[in-house]
Amino acid sequence: MEVEEEVQRIVDEVKELHDSAASFISSSSQQELTLKQKASAADASVRRLQSTLVSHKRHDPKLVEKLEEDLHRARCMLVDGDLSSFLPSKPQGRFVRMFLGPVNVRASRKDIQLKVKEEYNSYRDKTALLFLFFPAALLILRSYFWGGCLPAFPVQLYEAWLLFLYAGLVMRENILRANGSDIRPWWLYHHYCAMAMALVSLTWEIKGQPNCVQKQRGVHLFLQWAMMQGVAMLLQNRYQRQRLYTRIALGKAKRMDVVWGETAGVDGQLWLLCPILFILQGFEAYVGMQLLRAALSGVVAEWQVMVCGILLVVMAVGNFKNTVETLMAKSRFKAKMKKSKSRAELN
């Protein structure tokens, strides 16, 4: 009898908890819908007022500047605070839908979104080290143990790792964009091209003797470029993230923003990073042209060589264009800040 009473009590308690949970979910869903509507309306009002102030700038510059700062603070609270989860999210992208289906990957809480960002940064740090040491190990083994001729299996293992690396980066970046991160579209396209190149290169037959050095010239150049890429990634991951934290503290970036990888430069490191970036992009284009030359001259007649060459040239041109656009945007921003500072000192 005691056991029967205990079972009945537990059953009644579970039913009561179930009813309470259902009631809570229903009320919270209604509150969430109301907050979404209000947040979207507030966001539209801020955008409308910002565009209105632009047309009134000539009437009272001081007042307009103050109102713009107030609207900027309101906008920061909307897009970078807890309210951001109630704003309409960016499309998740076909890549995420292809692997995960129509699943909502947007986190409802800001602390979870920031954990996603930190995991992405950690992934970049780990892969940057491997990006440097993996090709370096292959080149060292080629010179001292393999008689100047790379075996096919280690190279294909490296290419499979590249495919895994870029697929992981693209998946994380699409999820970050859905959670409000400001990742440039070219950064995603660059990784799509890199994924395609890694996939194609997996089917590329790595030929050995005779005349191994000439046949593997493209592979050798690509591994050298990959080492330079690893050095650039390590420099940017360390220095740009420190700068990004400063920009977030000053309200010039959102907490979900991330380092833009090979295509960005920041104050204090431009003299160091920009030459490395431009050399890297030039060498990337050179490797692509060498692969195209080898394919067209018949030295390595596989179609994979031509495809990889075209993709490398496309990525090099896109990276160069994006780097120049970033530098021009920074230059315009500096000129604007300098002009505003001079006007304030004059007043």
Rosetta silent file (secondary structure, phi, psi, omega in degrees, C-alpha in Angstrom):
SEQUENCE: MEVEEEVQRIVDEVKELHDSAASFISSSSQQELTLKQKASAADASVRRLQSTLVSHKRHDPKLVEKLEEDLHRARCMLVDGDLSSFLPSKPQGRFVRMFLGPVNVRASRKDIQLKVKEEYNSYRDKTALLFLFFPAALLILRSYFWGGCLPAFPVQLYEAWLLFLYAGLVMRENILRANGSDIRPWWLYHHYCAMAMALVSLTWEIKGQPNCVQKQRGVHLFLQWAMMQGVAMLLQNRYQRQRLYTRIALGKAKRMDVVWGETAGVDGQLWLLCPILFILQGFEAYVGMQLLRAALSGVVAEWQVMVCGILLVVMAVGNFKNTVETLMAKSRFKAKMKKSKSRAELN
SCORE:     score description
SCORE:     0.000 S_00000001
   1 L     0.000  -38.317  179.226    0.000    0.000    0.000 S_00000001
   2 H   -64.877  -41.663  179.089    2.858    2.388    0.781 S_00000001
   3 H   -65.035  -40.763  179.884    4.477    1.733   -2.604 S_00000001
   4 H   -62.712  -42.179  178.253    1.150    2.234   -4.384 S_00000001
   5 H   -65.348  -38.718  179.413    0.613    5.563   -2.654 S_00000001
   6 H   -64.422  -43.174  178.393    4.169    6.627   -3.483 S_00000001
   7 H   -62.111  -43.884 -179.150    3.691    5.758   -7.174 S_00000001
   8 H   -64.497  -37.612  179.432    0.405    7.672   -7.301 S_00000001
   9 H   -65.369  -42.875  179.197    2.002   10.676   -5.653 S_00000001
  10 H   -64.441  -41.224  179.517    4.878   10.697   -8.165 S_00000001
  11 H   -62.032  -44.819  178.620    2.447   10.355  -11.107 S_00000001
  12 H   -64.097  -38.751  179.909    0.364   13.286   -9.848 S_00000001
  13 H   -65.565  -41.512  178.567    3.519   15.368   -9.316 S_00000001
  14 H   -64.575  -41.941  177.668    4.749   14.658  -12.850 S_00000001
  15 H   -60.782  -41.772  179.755    1.357   15.604  -14.305 S_00000001
  16 H   -65.222  -41.831  177.155    1.413   18.859  -12.352 S_00000001
  17 H   -64.004  -39.669  178.555    4.952   19.624  -13.542 S_00000001
  18 H   -62.016  -44.612  178.826    3.927   18.848  -17.124 S_00000001
  19 H   -64.174  -40.001  178.792    0.983   21.244  -16.930 S_00000001
  20 H   -65.042  -41.498  179.180    3.198   23.948  -15.399 S_00000001
  21 H   -65.054  -41.910  178.938    5.833   23.496  -18.117 S_00000001
  22 H   -63.241  -40.525  178.630    3.198   23.665  -20.874 S_00000001
  23 H   -65.935  -40.972  179.407    1.744   26.836  -19.355 S_00000001
  24 H   -64.279  -44.415 -179.299    5.206   28.405  -19.022 S_00000001
  25 H   -63.355  -40.367 -179.761    6.130   27.588  -22.651 S_00000001
  26 H   -64.390  -46.371 -179.446    2.840   29.026  -23.893 S_00000001
  27 H   -68.150  -39.506 -179.801    3.227   32.286  -21.939 S_00000001
  28 H   -68.363  -34.413  177.540    6.937   32.639  -22.813 S_00000001
  29 H   -65.003  -40.074  178.317    6.182   32.053  -26.501 S_00000001
  30 H   -66.297  -42.318  176.921    3.595   34.814  -26.426 S_00000001
  31 H   -64.083  -39.234  178.896    6.020   37.162  -24.648 S_00000001
  32 H   -63.166  -42.812  178.785    8.766   36.268  -27.153 S_00000001
  33 H   -62.186  -41.402  178.864    6.460   37.078  -30.078 S_00000001
  34 H   -64.164  -43.392  178.826    5.571   40.443  -28.507 S_00000001
  35 H   -64.105  -38.994  178.831    9.256   41.265  -27.906 S_00000001
  36 H   -61.994  -43.625  179.527   10.136   40.319  -31.498 S_00000001
  37 H   -63.987  -44.283 -179.463    7.465   42.661  -32.863 S_00000001
  38 H   -67.890  -40.360 -179.808    8.553   45.540  -30.617 S_00000001
  39 H   -65.900  -41.164  178.259   12.263   44.988  -31.340 S_00000001
  40 H   -64.597  -39.878  178.785   11.671   44.926  -35.115 S_00000001
  41 H   -66.228  -41.877  178.858    9.600   48.109  -34.894 S_00000001
  42 H   -64.505  -40.626  178.828   12.287   49.843  -32.794 S_00000001
  43 H   -62.968  -42.751  177.751   15.007   48.750  -35.244 S_00000001
  44 H   -63.477  -38.960  179.245   13.005   50.124  -38.190 S_00000001
  45 H   -65.882  -40.946  178.708   12.481   53.421  -36.325 S_00000001
  46 H   -62.949  -44.872  178.988   16.200   53.773  -35.595 S_00000001
  47 H   -61.774  -42.510 -179.133   17.074   53.151  -39.249 S_00000001
  48 H   -63.392  -43.978 -179.598   14.433   55.640  -40.414 S_00000001
  49 H   -67.031  -36.421  178.063   15.674   58.337  -38.021 S_00000001
  50 H   -63.239  -42.577  177.634   19.286   57.765  -39.045 S_00000001
  51 H   -68.976  -31.050  178.130   18.423   58.305  -42.703 S_00000001
  52 H   -68.507  -39.047 -178.690   16.342   61.378  -41.762 S_00000001
  53 H   -65.919  -30.017 -179.969   19.256   62.957  -39.875 S_00000001
  54 H   -61.164  -39.421 -179.283   21.508   62.651  -42.929 S_00000001
  55 H   -75.671  -18.094 -179.019   19.258   65.011  -44.883 S_00000001
  56 L  -102.308   11.297 -172.713   19.121   67.533  -41.972 S_00000001
  57 L   -64.946  -30.720 -175.127   22.870   67.620  -41.329 S_00000001
  58 L   -75.627  -18.160 -175.601   23.392   71.058  -42.898 S_00000001
  59 L   -75.631  -53.700 -178.449   20.890   72.824  -40.603 S_00000001
  60 L  -142.245   86.494 -174.450   22.432   72.244  -37.143 S_00000001
  61 H   -57.148  -40.268 -178.476   25.573   70.058  -37.301 S_00000001
  62 H   -63.292  -48.557 -179.904   26.118   69.965  -33.511 S_00000001
  63 H   -63.163  -42.446 -179.828   22.574   68.857  -32.736 S_00000001
  64 H   -63.348  -40.403  179.328   22.602   66.315  -35.565 S_00000001
  65 H   -63.951  -41.249  177.642   25.904   64.875  -34.351 S_00000001
  66 H   -63.820  -44.091  179.505   24.543   64.486  -30.810 S_00000001
  67 H   -65.136  -36.076  177.333   21.371   62.821  -32.088 S_00000001
  68 H   -63.824  -40.471  177.451   23.431   60.499  -34.269 S_00000001
  69 H   -64.063  -41.290  178.003   25.463   59.426  -31.230 S_00000001
  70 H   -62.501  -43.172  179.116   22.266   58.770  -29.267 S_00000001
  71 H   -66.589  -35.153  178.096   20.865   56.695  -32.128 S_00000001
  72 H   -63.428  -41.724  177.544   24.174   54.833  -32.410 S_00000001
  73 H   -64.231  -41.802  177.914   23.971   53.875  -28.722 S_00000001
  74 H   -63.531  -39.424  178.848   20.369   52.751  -29.179 S_00000001
  75 H   -65.029  -39.369  177.526   21.394   50.722  -32.216 S_00000001
  76 H   -62.448  -41.527  178.005   24.223   49.085  -30.236 S_00000001
  77 H   -63.899  -34.768  179.992   21.787   48.058  -27.520 S_00000001
  78 H   -69.631  -50.878 -169.740   19.514   46.570  -30.161 S_00000001
  79 H   -91.315  -15.793 -175.894   22.052   44.598  -32.177 S_00000001
  80 H  -122.522    4.284  177.562   24.645   43.766  -29.510 S_00000001
  81 L  -106.719 -164.253  179.988   22.593   43.295  -26.345 S_00000001
  82 H   -65.820  -21.526  178.988   20.081   40.720  -25.202 S_00000001
  83 H   -69.039  -19.807 -174.524   17.526   42.252  -27.591 S_00000001
  84 H   -61.362  -29.617 -179.861   19.532   41.044  -30.603 S_00000001
  85 H   -70.626  -13.140  179.454   18.124   37.521  -30.272 S_00000001
  86 H   -98.855   -3.725  176.046   14.624   38.936  -30.904 S_00000001
  87 L   -83.001  155.652  177.171   15.572   40.695  -34.151 S_00000001
  88 L   -58.605  132.878 -177.121   15.086   38.916  -37.500 S_00000001
  89 L   -87.051  159.258  175.622   18.106   36.717  -38.131 S_00000001
  90 L   -71.260  155.284  177.185   20.165   36.533  -41.299 S_00000001
  91 L   -58.660  141.849 -176.490   19.504   33.573  -43.616 S_00000001
  92 L   -73.606  -18.329  178.803   21.383   30.479  -42.480 S_00000001
  93 L    91.834  151.694 -178.078   22.691   29.724  -45.955 S_00000001
  94 H   -67.289  -30.925 -177.774   22.352   26.694  -48.169 S_00000001
  95 H   -61.910  -46.149  179.593   25.493   25.079  -46.756 S_00000001
  96 H   -66.596  -43.565 -179.702   24.029   24.793  -43.249 S_00000001
  97 H   -64.405  -32.555 -179.566   20.636   23.673  -44.572 S_00000001
  98 H   -66.008  -36.510 -177.213   22.315   21.063  -46.759 S_00000001
  99 H   -93.578  -35.284 -174.120   24.023   19.414  -43.764 S_00000001
 100 H  -107.995  -13.675 -175.384   21.622   20.157  -40.898 S_00000001
 101 L    81.162 -170.012 -177.688   18.301   20.661  -42.643 S_00000001
 102 L   -77.672   59.297 -178.642   15.830   23.436  -41.717 S_00000001
 103 L  -100.702  136.265  177.353   17.135   23.695  -38.151 S_00000001
 104 L   -78.553  113.817 -177.847   17.273   27.037  -36.337 S_00000001
 105 L   -99.370    7.634  179.605   20.918   27.517  -35.339 S_00000001
 106 L   -83.587  126.749  179.281   20.403   30.935  -33.749 S_00000001
 107 L   -77.234  142.760 -178.045   21.002   30.911  -29.991 S_00000001
 108 L   -85.055  -15.916 -179.018   18.357   32.598  -27.866 S_00000001
 109 L  -118.545  143.897 -175.980   20.817   33.797  -25.197 S_00000001
 110 H   -65.848  -35.796 -178.317   23.792   36.097  -25.662 S_00000001
 111 H   -65.327  -33.471  177.355   26.135   34.008  -23.498 S_00000001
 112 H   -70.461  -39.940  176.945   25.543   30.985  -25.756 S_00000001
 113 H   -59.916  -42.331 -179.756   26.227   33.103  -28.854 S_00000001
 114 H   -68.099  -31.390  175.128   29.509   34.291  -27.335 S_00000001
 115 H   -65.739  -37.451  176.287   30.476   30.674  -26.553 S_00000001
 116 H   -62.013  -42.369  178.583   29.951   29.854  -30.241 S_00000001
 117 H   -64.122  -43.695  179.751   32.269   32.729  -31.149 S_00000001
 118 H   -64.433  -36.216  177.738   34.940   31.622  -28.656 S_00000001
 119 H   -65.911  -37.526  176.819   34.780   28.073  -30.016 S_00000001
 120 H   -63.599  -44.767  178.242   35.303   29.472  -33.538 S_00000001
 121 H   -62.088  -41.153  178.325   38.348   31.455  -32.361 S_00000001
 122 H   -63.785  -40.075  178.296   39.751   28.368  -30.648 S_00000001
 123 H   -62.871  -41.715  178.101   39.230   26.335  -33.829 S_00000001
 124 H   -63.731  -40.716  179.713   41.108   28.972  -35.870 S_00000001
 125 H   -61.758  -46.175 -178.559   44.016   28.958  -33.407 S_00000001
 126 H   -65.527  -44.373 -176.629   44.400   25.170  -33.563 S_00000001
 127 H   -71.084  -28.238  177.737   44.069   24.973  -37.339 S_00000001
 128 H   -64.603  -40.595  177.058   46.555   27.834  -37.876 S_00000001
 129 H   -63.545  -44.825  178.735   49.247   25.804  -36.097 S_00000001
 130 H   -66.249  -34.638  178.849   48.426   22.712  -38.167 S_00000001
 131 H   -61.076  -31.076  179.399   48.321   24.864  -41.304 S_00000001
 132 H   -84.395  -47.020 -169.759   51.949   25.771  -40.602 S_00000001
 133 H   -82.651  -30.035 -178.662   53.378   22.478  -39.294 S_00000001
 134 H   -62.921  -55.820  178.190   51.614   19.954  -41.566 S_00000001
 135 H   -66.654  -31.731  177.157   53.114   21.211  -44.879 S_00000001
 136 H   -62.080  -42.012  178.222   56.427   21.981  -43.140 S_00000001
 137 H   -63.400  -40.971  179.036   56.631   18.353  -41.997 S_00000001
 138 H   -63.821  -41.753 -179.291   55.879   17.106  -45.516 S_00000001
 139 H   -68.830  -37.408  177.904   58.576   19.315  -47.043 S_00000001
 140 H   -66.307  -45.361  179.023   61.170   18.276  -44.436 S_00000001
 141 H   -63.815  -36.796  178.398   60.391   14.578  -44.929 S_00000001
 142 H   -61.548  -40.847 -175.028   60.553   15.087  -48.710 S_00000001
 143 H   -77.244  -37.928 -169.595   64.031   16.603  -48.494 S_00000001
 144 H  -107.112  -20.158 -174.883   65.662   14.308  -45.913 S_00000001
 145 L  -124.846  -24.922 -174.599   63.817   10.953  -45.982 S_00000001
 146 L  -107.840   12.900  174.336   61.887   10.586  -49.257 S_00000001
 147 L    63.214   32.741  177.372   64.665   11.515  -51.696 S_00000001
 148 L    78.640   11.130 -177.152   62.973   14.663  -53.004 S_00000001
 149 L  -131.842  119.149 -177.501   59.797   12.815  -54.044 S_00000001
 150 L   -77.635  129.377  171.165   56.540   13.044  -52.076 S_00000001
 151 L   -68.214  157.488 -175.056   54.547    9.804  -51.643 S_00000001
 152 H   -71.219  -40.773 -171.308   50.896   10.036  -52.637 S_00000001
 153 H   -63.407  -48.436  179.252   49.303    8.997  -49.330 S_00000001
 154 H   -60.404  -37.362  179.770   50.697   11.769  -47.023 S_00000001
 155 H   -66.947  -43.262  179.043   49.792   14.442  -49.589 S_00000001
 156 H   -67.714  -31.771  175.109   46.249   13.081  -49.989 S_00000001
 157 H   -64.922  -40.558  176.447   45.936   12.879  -46.196 S_00000001
 158 H   -64.290  -41.450  179.279   46.859   16.574  -46.023 S_00000001
 159 H   -66.462  -36.752  175.835   44.301   17.415  -48.725 S_00000001
 160 H   -65.126  -38.181  176.519   41.605   15.473  -46.835 S_00000001
 161 H   -65.164  -38.738  177.222   42.483   17.476  -43.717 S_00000001
 162 H   -61.097  -41.505  178.366   42.177   20.708  -45.739 S_00000001
 163 H   -61.838  -44.049  177.638   38.689   19.658  -46.856 S_00000001
 164 H   -63.320  -42.785 -179.677   37.723   18.958  -43.241 S_00000001
 165 H   -59.351  -52.641 -175.500   39.262   22.270  -42.093 S_00000001
 166 H   -70.798  -33.159  175.150   37.429   24.455  -44.598 S_00000001
 167 H   -64.046  -40.904  177.411   34.135   22.600  -44.175 S_00000001
 168 H   -65.543  -40.453  178.271   34.389   23.194  -40.414 S_00000001
 169 H   -63.855  -45.968 -178.310   35.231   26.872  -40.907 S_00000001
 170 H   -64.229  -40.808  178.673   32.349   27.461  -43.334 S_00000001
 171 H   -61.785  -46.648 -179.908   29.871   25.700  -41.041 S_00000001
 172 H   -65.126  -39.234 -178.263   30.965   27.777  -38.045 S_00000001
 173 H   -69.982  -36.510  174.936   30.971   31.029  -40.020 S_00000001
 174 H   -64.147  -39.894  178.111   27.459   30.444  -41.365 S_00000001
 175 H   -67.119  -39.425  177.564   26.254   29.793  -37.800 S_00000001
 176 H   -63.730  -41.263  177.808   28.035   32.954  -36.589 S_00000001
 177 H   -62.434  -39.416  178.230   26.370   35.010  -39.345 S_00000001
 178 H   -65.404  -23.365  179.705   22.982   33.633  -38.297 S_00000001
 179 L   -99.200   15.296  171.496   23.794   34.816  -34.752 S_00000001
 180 L    99.557    7.822 -179.533   24.622   38.377  -35.820 S_00000001
 181 L   -78.285  146.482 -177.028   28.346   38.254  -36.635 S_00000001
 182 L   -95.967   75.189  177.339   29.667   40.621  -39.303 S_00000001
 183 L   -98.976  127.700 -177.341   31.570   38.195  -41.541 S_00000001
 184 L   -65.797  142.984  179.931   32.128   39.459  -45.064 S_00000001
 185 H   -57.481  -36.669 -179.114   30.512   37.380  -47.831 S_00000001
 186 H   -61.153  -33.620  179.712   33.843   37.016  -49.661 S_00000001
 187 H   -59.324  -39.404  176.788   35.306   35.254  -46.624 S_00000001
 188 H   -70.825  -43.789  179.955   32.664   32.523  -47.058 S_00000001
 189 H   -61.899  -37.450  177.885   33.130   32.376  -50.844 S_00000001
 190 H   -59.680  -43.168 -179.434   36.884   32.038  -50.323 S_00000001
 191 H   -73.236  -30.567  173.335   36.342   28.998  -48.122 S_00000001
 192 H   -63.124  -44.507  177.787   33.864   27.495  -50.588 S_00000001
 193 H   -62.093  -41.871  179.760   36.545   27.783  -53.295 S_00000001
 194 H   -65.034  -37.262  175.696   39.142   26.276  -50.931 S_00000001
 195 H   -62.917  -44.857  179.211   36.785   23.373  -50.173 S_00000001
 196 H   -61.511  -41.120  179.465   36.279   22.753  -53.891 S_00000001
 197 H   -64.433  -43.379  179.060   40.046   22.842  -54.459 S_00000001
 198 H   -64.087  -39.030  179.959   40.707   20.365  -51.631 S_00000001
 199 H   -66.687  -43.175  179.558   38.001   18.034  -52.955 S_00000001
 200 H   -66.811  -41.065 -177.000   39.362   18.161  -56.508 S_00000001
 201 H   -67.263  -21.129  176.017   42.957   17.700  -55.367 S_00000001
 202 H   -64.387  -26.576  179.046   41.971   14.486  -53.552 S_00000001
 203 L   -94.407    2.778 -178.943   41.425   12.923  -56.988 S_00000001
 204 L   -80.113  122.843  179.918   44.712   14.312  -58.332 S_00000001
 205 L   -74.958  119.284  178.776   47.209   11.529  -59.019 S_00000001
 206 L   -86.396  106.376 -175.132   50.520   12.318  -57.299 S_00000001
 207 L   -87.516  146.567  179.931   53.125   10.979  -59.740 S_00000001
 208 L  -107.139 -139.209 -178.661   56.587    9.838  -58.715 S_00000001
 209 L   -68.047  152.326    0.918   59.675    8.833  -60.628 S_00000001
 210 L   -84.072  167.120  178.543   60.926    9.382  -63.238 S_00000001
 211 L    58.360   47.549 -174.451   61.311   13.180  -63.294 S_00000001
 212 H   -65.513  -39.570 -175.367   59.598   13.481  -59.916 S_00000001
 213 H   -61.166  -44.109 -179.058   60.765   17.045  -59.183 S_00000001
 214 H   -69.474  -40.800 -178.405   59.172   18.488  -62.304 S_00000001
 215 H   -67.254  -32.537 -177.382   55.919   16.519  -61.930 S_00000001
 216 L  -100.976   17.651 -179.241   55.507   17.548  -58.277 S_00000001
 217 H   -60.431  -43.032  179.861   56.515   21.183  -58.765 S_00000001
 218 H   -63.405  -40.974  178.881   52.929   22.383  -58.257 S_00000001
 219 H   -64.698  -41.565  179.607   52.516   20.368  -55.054 S_00000001
 220 H   -61.689  -46.191  179.084   55.829   21.707  -53.725 S_00000001
 221 H   -63.736  -39.974 -179.658   54.825   25.326  -54.423 S_00000001
 222 H   -63.935  -40.391  178.958   51.402   24.797  -52.856 S_00000001
 223 H   -66.099  -36.636  175.814   52.943   23.425  -49.641 S_00000001
 224 H   -64.748  -42.323  177.074   55.263   26.450  -49.456 S_00000001
 225 H   -62.081  -40.444 -179.632   52.263   28.762  -49.888 S_00000001
 226 H   -62.270  -37.137  176.338   50.382   26.855  -47.153 S_00000001
 227 H   -63.413  -44.006  177.479   53.280   27.467  -44.733 S_00000001
 228 H   -62.173  -38.480  177.906   53.139   31.214  -45.473 S_00000001
 229 H   -61.455  -41.501  178.738   49.373   31.091  -44.951 S_00000001
 230 H   -62.497  -41.314  177.726   49.880   29.498  -41.545 S_00000001
 231 H   -62.108  -45.613 -179.859   52.309   32.258  -40.478 S_00000001
 232 H   -62.822  -40.790  179.718   49.837   34.957  -41.595 S_00000001
 233 H   -64.073  -40.815  179.222   46.947   33.259  -39.770 S_00000001
 234 H   -63.958  -44.265  178.888   48.960   33.034  -36.531 S_00000001
 235 H   -60.983  -45.831 -176.869   49.914   36.720  -36.681 S_00000001
 236 H   -69.838  -41.290 -179.609   46.370   37.836  -37.376 S_00000001
 237 H   -59.286  -36.832 -176.832   44.743   35.573  -34.812 S_00000001
 238 H   -79.008  -53.889 -171.674   46.960   36.996  -32.082 S_00000001
 239 H   -80.508  -40.408 -177.400   47.177   40.703  -32.884 S_00000001
 240 H   -68.452  -32.920  179.445   43.854   41.367  -34.591 S_00000001
 241 H   -66.051  -37.754  175.281   41.854   39.760  -31.795 S_00000001
 242 H   -61.178  -41.770  178.905   43.446   42.135  -29.285 S_00000001
 243 H   -66.928  -37.050 -179.938   42.471   45.032  -31.526 S_00000001
 244 H   -63.890  -40.209  177.269   38.960   43.614  -31.938 S_00000001
 245 H   -60.682  -39.079  177.900   38.474   43.555  -28.152 S_00000001
 246 H   -64.304  -43.866  179.933   39.470   47.246  -28.084 S_00000001
 247 H   -63.594  -36.935  177.119   37.000   48.082  -30.865 S_00000001
 248 H   -64.517  -42.523 -179.911   34.228   46.238  -28.999 S_00000001
 249 H   -64.403  -31.756  179.195   35.015   48.205  -25.821 S_00000001
 250 L   -85.112   -2.820  179.995   34.835   51.463  -27.820 S_00000001
 251 L    80.500   13.548  179.909   31.509   50.476  -29.383 S_00000001
 252 L   -92.781   -6.081  177.085   32.969   50.276  -32.916 S_00000001
 253 L  -145.848  158.659  179.113   32.335   46.529  -33.249 S_00000001
 254 L   -89.612  157.785 -178.874   29.818   44.027  -31.947 S_00000001
 255 L   -65.046  -22.429  179.290   30.649   41.305  -29.458 S_00000001
 256 L   -89.728   -2.323  177.928   29.787   38.667  -32.088 S_00000001
 257 L   -70.212  152.836 -178.787   32.201   40.103  -34.684 S_00000001
 258 L  -131.288  168.148  175.168   35.271   38.030  -35.474 S_00000001
 259 L   -65.950  138.586 -173.999   38.669   38.487  -37.113 S_00000001
 260 L   -86.997    9.513  174.015   38.254   38.448  -40.900 S_00000001
 261 H    74.264 -136.622 -170.605   41.238   36.212  -41.564 S_00000001
 262 H   -67.360  -10.354 -167.523   43.469   36.711  -44.603 S_00000001
 263 H  -106.775    6.655 -174.331   41.624   39.790  -45.853 S_00000001
 264 L  -125.196  157.812  172.892   41.893   42.336  -43.014 S_00000001
 265 L  -143.416  154.378 -176.260   44.461   44.588  -41.413 S_00000001
 266 L  -133.881  164.978  178.603   44.276   46.828  -38.350 S_00000001
 267 L   -56.261  142.160  177.305   46.042   49.829  -36.843 S_00000001
 268 L    90.342  -22.892  179.153   49.439   49.062  -35.355 S_00000001
 269 L  -122.816    2.511 -176.176   49.989   45.994  -37.534 S_00000001
 270 H   -60.682  -41.317 -179.201   49.400   47.371  -41.059 S_00000001
 271 H   -66.487  -25.720  178.771   53.117   47.802  -41.733 S_00000001
 272 H   -90.113  -45.864 -172.110   53.697   44.186  -40.667 S_00000001
 273 H   -79.297  -40.759 -174.698   50.578   42.425  -41.944 S_00000001
 274 H   -60.199  -46.824  175.713   49.923   44.179  -45.252 S_00000001
 275 H   -58.628  -39.907  178.700   53.262   43.214  -46.873 S_00000001
 276 H   -63.514  -42.391 -179.523   52.738   39.628  -45.680 S_00000001
 277 H   -64.140  -45.788 -177.877   49.187   39.603  -47.048 S_00000001
 278 H   -68.387  -38.394  175.609   50.160   41.024  -50.438 S_00000001
 279 H   -63.338  -43.362  179.334   53.152   38.668  -50.753 S_00000001
 280 H   -61.063  -44.672 -179.768   50.913   35.759  -49.792 S_00000001
 281 H   -67.396  -39.560  176.921   48.286   36.736  -52.356 S_00000001
 282 H   -63.680  -41.270  179.950   50.916   37.246  -55.048 S_00000001
 283 H   -69.150  -34.722  176.381   52.484   33.863  -54.316 S_00000001
 284 H   -61.959  -44.577  177.055   49.023   32.258  -54.349 S_00000001
 285 H   -64.837  -37.884  179.032   48.408   33.688  -57.834 S_00000001
 286 H   -63.049  -44.198  178.119   51.904   32.547  -58.898 S_00000001
 287 H   -61.545  -43.270  178.204   51.209   28.963  -57.747 S_00000001
 288 H   -61.276  -42.638  179.309   47.897   29.015  -59.615 S_00000001
 289 H   -66.345  -36.946  177.671   49.585   30.273  -62.809 S_00000001
 290 H   -64.997  -38.826  176.975   52.295   27.609  -62.515 S_00000001
 291 H   -65.290  -43.308  177.981   49.637   24.908  -62.220 S_00000001
 292 H   -62.802  -40.072  179.232   47.820   26.284  -65.276 S_00000001
 293 H   -64.163  -42.401  178.880   51.110   26.427  -67.172 S_00000001
 294 H   -64.306  -38.275 -179.536   51.928   22.819  -66.255 S_00000001
 295 H   -70.362  -42.336 -176.656   48.467   21.674  -67.354 S_00000001
 296 H   -73.811  -29.679 -179.904   48.484   23.592  -70.653 S_00000001
 297 H   -82.813  -10.525  178.140   52.063   22.554  -71.564 S_00000001
 298 L    89.309    2.219  178.135   51.280   18.881  -70.959 S_00000001
 299 L   -63.185  -46.255  174.134   53.808   18.362  -68.139 S_00000001
 300 L  -128.014  102.830 -166.101   50.944   17.329  -65.823 S_00000001
 301 L   -88.743    0.122 -177.609   47.952   16.730  -68.059 S_00000001
 302 L   -66.023  146.273  178.887   45.277   15.947  -65.434 S_00000001
 303 H   -67.628  -26.200 -179.412   42.180   18.186  -65.418 S_00000001
 304 H   -62.128  -33.115 -179.373   42.492   18.534  -61.637 S_00000001
 305 H   -64.192  -43.859 -179.690   45.676   20.575  -62.090 S_00000001
 306 H   -65.886  -43.454 -179.777   43.885   23.130  -64.271 S_00000001
 307 H   -62.210  -45.183  179.365   40.884   23.397  -61.925 S_00000001
 308 H   -63.772  -37.346  177.577   43.126   23.901  -58.878 S_00000001
 309 H   -63.837  -44.406  178.957   45.117   26.552  -60.765 S_00000001
 310 H   -62.485  -43.877 -178.732   41.979   28.474  -61.719 S_00000001
 311 H   -64.529  -38.881  178.433   40.648   28.350  -58.144 S_00000001
 312 H   -64.465  -41.318  178.917   43.958   29.579  -56.700 S_00000001
 313 H   -65.519  -43.100  178.898   44.033   32.539  -59.114 S_00000001
 314 H   -60.969  -44.219  179.879   40.383   33.396  -58.322 S_00000001
 315 H   -65.966  -38.793  179.188   41.069   33.279  -54.569 S_00000001
 316 H   -64.250  -45.161  179.619   44.215   35.400  -54.928 S_00000001
 317 H   -64.687  -43.547  179.236   42.395   38.087  -56.939 S_00000001
 318 H   -63.615  -40.991  178.223   39.432   38.076  -54.534 S_00000001
 319 H   -64.992  -42.032  179.112   41.688   38.328  -51.481 S_00000001
 320 H   -62.450  -46.510  179.853   43.660   41.196  -53.036 S_00000001
 321 H   -60.317  -43.558 -177.863   40.466   43.075  -53.947 S_00000001
 322 H   -69.449  -35.945  177.174   39.013   42.579  -50.464 S_00000001
 323 H   -64.570  -44.408  178.807   42.240   43.683  -48.761 S_00000001
 324 H   -62.976  -42.774  178.127   42.368   46.886  -50.837 S_00000001
 325 H   -61.535  -39.524  178.329   38.690   47.602  -50.071 S_00000001
 326 H   -63.654  -44.687  179.993   39.380   47.105  -46.348 S_00000001
 327 H   -64.706  -39.435  178.477   42.342   49.499  -46.421 S_00000001
 328 H   -65.794  -39.685  178.051   40.318   52.106  -48.341 S_00000001
 329 H   -64.364  -40.014  178.198   37.456   51.815  -45.824 S_00000001
 330 H   -65.622  -38.630  179.327   39.911   52.287  -42.952 S_00000001
 331 H   -64.538  -42.275  178.120   41.423   55.298  -44.703 S_00000001
 332 H   -65.016  -39.100  179.571   38.003   56.907  -45.176 S_00000001
 333 H   -65.337  -42.016  178.131   37.104   56.217  -41.546 S_00000001
 334 H   -62.430  -42.872  179.302   40.354   57.785  -40.312 S_00000001
 335 H   -62.712  -39.682  178.891   39.780   60.864  -42.480 S_00000001
 336 H   -65.449  -43.576  179.170   36.243   61.196  -41.132 S_00000001
 337 H   -64.773  -40.160  179.991   37.417   60.870  -37.510 S_00000001
 338 H   -65.099  -40.484  179.319   40.209   63.393  -38.088 S_00000001
 339 H   -64.471  -42.519  178.917   37.755   65.845  -39.646 S_00000001
 340 H   -64.874  -38.977  179.910   35.327   65.461  -36.719 S_00000001
 341 H   -66.684  -42.524  179.067   38.139   65.962  -34.205 S_00000001
 342 H   -63.735  -39.265  178.865   39.386   69.098  -35.981 S_00000001
 343 H   -65.076  -40.018  179.671   35.854   70.510  -36.067 S_00000001
 344 H   -66.156  -41.205  178.766   35.399   69.853  -32.329 S_00000001
 345 H   -66.109  -35.885  178.700   38.723   71.552  -31.484 S_00000001
 346 H   -66.565  -39.685  177.929   37.784   74.518  -33.660 S_00000001
 347 L   -68.054    0.000    0.000   34.445   74.902  -31.909 S_00000001
